[in-house]
C-alpha cells in the first residue's frame, strides 16, 4: 500500500512538472557542475534528457525530456461496469 501511494504521488508530481521546474533543476546543477562527479552527472542527464536537436539554419536547440510515466495507475473497469452502447 505504501509503495502504491508513493507511485501515485510520483505520478501526480510528474503530471504537474513544467519547463520552469526543469530549468530550475538544471540551473542548480550548472552552478555546482565543477564539484559533481562526471559519471554521475552523465547518468543523471541521460535519464532526464531524451534528445537534443541542433537546427543548423536557425541555431535553435530544442530539448526533448525523458519523463517516464510508467508509474501511472493502469486499471481497467471489470466487465459489466462500462456503459452499454446504444443498440
C-alpha positions, 0 to 999 in steps of 0.5 A: 500500500505504501509503495502504491501511494508513493507511485501515485504521488510520483505520478501526480508530481510528474503530471504537474512538472513544467519547463520552469521546474526543469530549468530550475533543476538544471540551473542548480546543477550548472552552478555546482557542475565543477564539484559533481562527479562526471559519471554521475552527472552523465547518468543523471542527464541521460535519464532526464534528457531524451534528445537534443536537436541542433537546427543548423539554419536557425541555431535553435536547440530544442530539448526533448525530456525523458519523463517516464510515466510508467508509474501511472495507475493502469486499471481497467473497469471489470466487465459489466461496469462500462456503459452499454452502447446504444443498440 
